[in-house]
Amino acid sequence: MNPDFQPDKAQLIMTLRGMGILDAATLGALEQVPRELFVPPALRHHSYENASLPIAYNQTISQPYVIARMTEALRLRGRELVLEIGCGSGYQAAILSYLCRRVYTMERLKPLLVGAENRLRDLRISNVSFRLGDGSKGWPEAAPFDRIILTCGCDKIPDILLQQLKIGGIMVAPEGHGKLQQLVVVTRHETGFERVLLMPVTFVPLIGGD
């Protein structure tokens, strides 16, 4: 990582701690991944502000606090298979790669997926599998997953994704209309799905039906 960003990164980690992100593994992963490599060059001086930033194709890289909160809510222990819907710049996948056994990430926009693959290759991250396609259908060949994370909002979590979650597995997803989204943590039990609302959020929409 460019050493010029170290003070900004340290300040961001302190800010996240102050906002209640206390999981050491999550904070450690945020420290490991150079966020400046995942944002457009013109915005790199904003890399460690606690704010979402625009990337190509009207997509965004999420606010670090939201990424940390979603990651923490997955309760990763290091051995999980994780499905990510909405690869974007690849930043969230890079964070997850330090915390689980393998990440399966999907993206419908080929240039974003190629860019993410190149970034993670440059960072020598090798436990992430990429797929171009409709994230609303999930990745059935690799299912079931221990964890699923959606980095795009949907009116209602597609049932096909819920069915790709293992018994005992956890899904974190933004659900709702437009700016009235809530981050939902879903745990699958033998008898059904338990849902807990975490916080209000605003994500770009999940686009399916390709």
N, C-alpha and C positions, 0 to 999 in steps of 0.2 A: 504493500500500500504506500502511496505517496505520503511521506512523513509530514508534509504540510497539513494534512487532514487530521493528524493525531489529536491535537487539542480540541478540535471541533467534535471529533468522535467521542472523546472522553467526556465532554460537556453533555453530549446527547445521552450517553449512558447514565450520567448523573441525573439528567432530567427525567429519564424513564423510571429510574429508581424512585424518584420523588413522586411520580405519578402512580406508583404502586406495582410496577413490574419488578418482582423480587426473585423470580426463578433464575438461578445462577446459570443454568445451561442455555436458556433463551438469551440472556444478556451476553454470554460468552460467544454465541453464534453471531449475534449482532456485531460484536467486536471483531470477529474473524473476517466477516465479509465486507469488502470495500465498496460501499454504496455508490461512491463516485463513478465506478465503472459501469453502473446500471442506469445512469441518467444521461441526458444529452450533454455534450461537451459545454454548451453555452450556459448550462445550469449547474455545473459541477461545484461552483462556490456555494450552492444551496444544499449540497448533498447531505449534510448532517444537521440541517434544520429539522425540527419535528413537524414536517409538513409533507403533504402529497405533492408530487411534481408531475407535469405532463411528459409523456414519452410519445413515440410516433403513433399514427393512426388513431388519434383521439383517445388513447389509453393513458393510464396513469401508473406511477409507482406509488404505492400507498404510504400514508403517514407512518413513520417508524413506530409510534405508539400503537397504532392499530395492528401493524404487523406483529409487534411483540405480544400484544394481548391475544391475538388469534393463535399465535404459535404456543404461547403459554397454556391456552385453553385446550390444546391438543393432548397435553400431558404425555409427551413423548419420553420414552425411557431408553431408546437406542436401538431397539430390535424391530421396530415397526416398518410395515410397508405402507406408504402414504400416497394417496392420489391427490394431485392438485389440479383443479379446473381453472384455467386462466393463467398461463405461464407468463405472459407479458414480457417484461425485461429479463426475467429469470431470477430476480432478487429473492423473492420468497422461496423459490426452489433451492437456491443456494443456502439460505438460512436453514431450511429443513434438512439439507444434506448433512449438516453437522450433528443432527439430533436423532436421526433414524437410520434404518438399514438401507432403504432405497426409496427414492421419490419417483413417482410416475406423473409426469406433468403434461397437460394437454393445452393446445393453443389453436385457434382457428385461423390466425393470420400468419402465413408462412414467413414473411420477413421478420416478424417478432420472434418466431420460434427459432429461426436460423441464427438471429442475433444472440438469443439466450444460450443456444448450444455453444456458440463460439466463445462467449464470455466464460461459461463454466469450464469449457475445455482449457482456456487460458489460465484459469484458476486451479487447474488440475483436480477438479471435482468430477469423480467418475461414477458416483452412485445415483445418478439421475438419468432416467429414460424419458425420451421426448416423443410426443405423437402430435401430428397435425390432424385436426378433426373437430367434430362437434362435441364439445365438453358435456352437453346435456345428456349424452348417451353413456358417458363414462368410458371405462376401459375394461370391458367384460372379460377379455382373455386373461387379464392379470388379477381380476377380482377373486375372492373378497379381500378388501383392504382393512388394515387395522385402524387407519385414520383417513378421512377425506376432508379437504379444505377447498372452499370455493372463494376465489378472489374476484368474483363478479356477482352482482346482485340478481336475484330472481324473485318473481312474485310468490312462488311456492317452490320449495326444493323438489326437483324431479324425483318421482318415485323410483325410477331406474337407478339413480345414484344411491338412494337410501338402501336399496336391495343389494348394492355392491359393498355395503359396510358389514364387517364381521359382527357376530354377536359379541357384545362387550366393547365394540368399537365406538369411536367418537368422530362426529362430523362437526365442522365449524363453517357456517355459511351466512352471508347477508341475505335476508329475506324481507320482501315488502316492495312497495311501489315507489319509484323515483327517489325522492329525498326522505321518504318515510320508511326507511329500511331499519331493521334491527339485526344485530349479530346474534345468531342462534347457535347454541351448542346442543347437538343432538347425540344422545347415547342410545345405542341399540341394545335392548334386552331380549331375552327369550320370548317375552310376552308382548313386545312392542317397542315403541320409541319414546324416550323421555326427552323433553325439550326445555331448555333454560334460556331466557333472554339475557344477553350479556350487556349490550350497549347500543345506542343508535349509531348508525354509520351511513355513508353514502358511497356506493361503488358503481362503476360502469356496469351496464346490464349484461347478463348472460344471454348470448344469442345462439339459439339452437335451430334444429330443423334442416340442417344442411344435408 
